[in-house]
Amino acid sequence: MIARWLGGLLAFVATLHSVSALAETAPARHVAAPRLPDSFDRLKAPLPAPFDPAANAVAQLAEARARARRENKLLLLELGANWCGYCRNLAGTMALPAMRAFVQRHFVELPVDVGRFDRNLEIAGRYDVDPLPGVPVVLIVDPASDRVLNEGQVSLFVHLKQPGPQEIANWLAQWVRPASGG
């Protein structure tokens, strides 16, 4: 009986050791999100309309990806439209000074106009978001591999518990590693 108890104790200690070894090799912590208002009602009106229907989104994407690689930042793609209230709330959040500084430090940001789901859909398809589940779709892309890091969590407002500027900042911060862009 004592041998069985000692065997169990040794197994427990071995488990603790392997858990602590995993903790030591775990990825670095996320960076802190900027402090923002909790409600969209506190955003400055009128809300920005950042989606340019005349832009050459494919060329802009190539330039943004190259810049993100060069600056060791993540690529932040926002697929949306100016008619979309959620997209405008996202744009208003991104325009807040603390959020703007945070995004510029860690990301190269590119808003991509999708019109009425009839424009620039090749960009959504390139990242396996086809058809678009709605807008905004936010893609966090590793510019070196061109891989979406937030796969399965691209419909931003679906994944937020209480949508608001602070929740958006918290969500974005989870994808940033301390070494990314500063």
C-alpha positions as CSV (number, residue, x, y, z in Angstrom):
1,M,0.0,0.0,0.0
2,I,2.8,2.4,0.8
3,A,4.5,1.5,-2.4
4,R,1.3,2.3,-4.4
5,W,1.1,5.7,-2.5
6,L,4.7,6.5,-3.2
7,G,4.2,5.5,-6.8
8,G,1.3,7.9,-7.0
9,L,3.2,10.7,-5.3
10,L,6.1,10.2,-7.7
11,A,3.7,10.4,-10.7
12,F,2.2,13.5,-9.3
13,V,5.6,15.2,-8.8
14,A,6.6,14.2,-12.4
15,T,3.4,15.8,-13.7
16,L,4.1,19.0,-11.8
17,H,7.6,19.0,-13.2
18,S,6.3,18.6,-16.8
19,V,3.7,21.3,-16.3
20,S,6.3,23.7,-15.0
21,A,8.6,22.8,-18.0
22,L,5.6,23.6,-20.3
23,A,5.1,26.9,-18.6
24,E,8.7,27.8,-19.1
25,T,8.4,27.2,-22.9
26,A,5.0,28.8,-23.2
27,P,4.8,31.8,-25.6
28,A,5.5,35.2,-24.2
29,R,2.6,37.1,-22.6
30,H,0.4,39.4,-24.7
31,V,0.9,43.1,-24.6
32,A,-1.5,45.3,-22.7
33,A,-4.4,46.9,-24.5
34,P,-4.7,50.6,-24.4
35,R,-7.4,52.0,-22.1
36,L,-10.5,53.1,-24.0
37,P,-14.1,54.0,-23.4
38,D,-16.4,51.0,-22.9
39,S,-19.2,52.3,-25.1
40,F,-19.4,53.3,-28.7
41,D,-21.6,56.2,-27.6
42,R,-18.5,57.9,-26.4
43,L,-16.9,58.0,-29.9
44,K,-16.5,61.3,-31.7
45,A,-19.3,61.9,-34.2
46,P,-19.4,61.7,-37.1
47,L,-17.8,58.3,-37.3
48,P,-15.0,57.8,-39.9
49,A,-15.8,56.2,-43.3
50,P,-12.4,54.6,-44.1
51,F,-13.4,52.3,-46.9
52,D,-12.4,53.7,-50.3
53,P,-14.4,52.0,-53.1
54,A,-12.0,53.4,-55.7
55,A,-8.9,52.1,-54.1
56,N,-6.8,49.3,-55.7
57,A,-7.1,47.0,-52.7
58,V,-4.9,44.3,-54.3
59,A,-2.0,46.7,-54.8
60,Q,-2.5,48.2,-51.4
61,L,-2.4,44.8,-49.8
62,A,0.9,44.0,-51.5
63,E,2.3,47.3,-50.3
64,A,1.0,46.8,-46.7
65,R,2.3,43.2,-46.5
66,A,5.7,44.3,-47.6
67,R,5.8,47.1,-45.1
68,A,4.6,44.8,-42.3
69,R,7.4,42.4,-43.1
70,R,10.0,45.2,-43.3
71,E,8.8,46.7,-40.0
72,N,8.3,43.4,-38.2
73,K,4.7,44.1,-37.6
74,L,1.5,42.2,-38.1
75,L,-0.9,42.9,-40.9
76,L,-4.3,44.1,-39.8
77,L,-6.9,43.8,-42.6
78,E,-10.4,45.2,-42.0
79,L,-12.9,44.0,-44.6
80,G,-16.0,46.2,-44.5
81,A,-18.0,49.0,-46.0
82,N,-19.0,52.5,-45.1
83,W,-22.7,51.7,-45.0
84,C,-22.1,49.2,-42.1
85,G,-22.6,50.7,-38.7
86,Y,-20.4,48.1,-37.0
87,C,-17.6,48.9,-39.5
88,R,-18.0,52.6,-38.7
89,N,-17.8,51.9,-35.0
90,L,-14.6,49.9,-35.6
91,A,-13.2,52.8,-37.6
92,G,-14.2,55.2,-34.8
93,T,-12.4,53.0,-32.3
94,M,-9.3,52.8,-34.4
95,A,-9.3,56.6,-34.6
96,L,-9.0,57.1,-30.8
97,P,-5.6,58.5,-30.1
98,A,-4.5,55.7,-27.7
99,M,-5.8,53.0,-30.1
100,R,-4.2,54.7,-33.1
101,A,-0.8,54.7,-31.3
102,F,-1.3,51.0,-30.3
103,V,-2.2,49.9,-33.8
104,Q,0.7,51.9,-35.4
105,R,3.1,50.3,-32.9
106,H,2.1,46.7,-33.6
107,F,0.3,46.6,-37.0
108,V,0.2,47.8,-40.5
109,E,-3.5,48.5,-40.9
110,L,-5.5,48.3,-44.2
111,P,-9.2,48.8,-44.5
112,V,-10.6,47.0,-47.6
113,D,-13.9,48.0,-49.1
114,V,-16.1,45.1,-49.9
115,G,-19.0,47.2,-51.2
116,R,-22.3,45.3,-50.9
117,F,-20.3,42.0,-50.9
118,D,-19.4,42.6,-54.6
119,R,-16.0,44.3,-54.3
120,N,-12.5,43.0,-53.4
121,L,-13.8,39.5,-52.6
122,E,-10.6,38.0,-54.0
123,I,-8.8,39.3,-50.9
124,A,-11.3,37.5,-48.7
125,G,-10.9,34.4,-50.8
126,R,-7.1,34.6,-50.6
127,Y,-7.4,34.2,-46.8
128,D,-10.1,31.5,-47.0
129,V,-12.9,33.8,-45.8
130,D,-15.2,33.0,-48.7
131,P,-18.1,33.8,-48.6
132,L,-17.8,36.7,-46.2
133,P,-19.9,35.9,-43.1
134,G,-20.8,39.6,-42.7
135,V,-18.8,42.7,-42.0
136,P,-16.6,43.8,-40.5
137,V,-14.2,40.9,-41.0
138,V,-10.9,41.5,-39.2
139,L,-7.9,39.5,-40.2
140,I,-4.6,39.4,-38.3
141,V,-2.0,38.2,-40.8
142,D,1.5,37.1,-40.3
143,P,3.2,39.0,-43.2
144,A,6.1,36.5,-43.5
145,S,3.9,33.4,-44.0
146,D,0.7,35.3,-45.2
147,R,-1.2,33.1,-42.7
148,V,-4.3,34.3,-40.8
149,L,-3.5,34.1,-37.1
150,N,-7.1,34.6,-35.9
151,E,-8.6,31.9,-38.1
152,G,-12.1,31.0,-36.8
153,Q,-12.4,34.4,-35.1
154,V,-12.6,36.8,-38.1
155,S,-16.1,38.1,-37.5
156,L,-15.1,40.5,-34.8
157,F,-18.4,41.5,-33.4
158,V,-19.5,37.9,-33.0
159,H,-16.5,37.2,-30.8
160,L,-16.8,40.1,-28.4
161,K,-18.7,39.6,-25.2
162,Q,-19.8,43.3,-24.9
163,P,-18.9,45.1,-28.1
164,G,-17.3,48.5,-27.4
165,P,-13.9,50.2,-27.9
166,Q,-12.3,48.6,-24.9
167,E,-13.4,45.1,-25.9
168,I,-12.0,45.7,-29.4
169,A,-8.7,46.8,-27.9
170,N,-8.5,43.8,-25.6
171,W,-9.3,41.5,-28.6
172,L,-6.6,43.0,-30.8
173,A,-4.0,42.9,-28.0
174,Q,-4.4,39.2,-27.6
175,W,-2.8,38.7,-31.0
176,V,0.2,40.9,-30.4
177,R,3.4,39.5,-28.9
178,P,5.7,41.8,-27.0
179,A,8.4,41.6,-29.7
180,S,6.0,42.6,-32.5
181,G,6.7,46.1,-33.8
182,G,8.4,47.5,-30.7
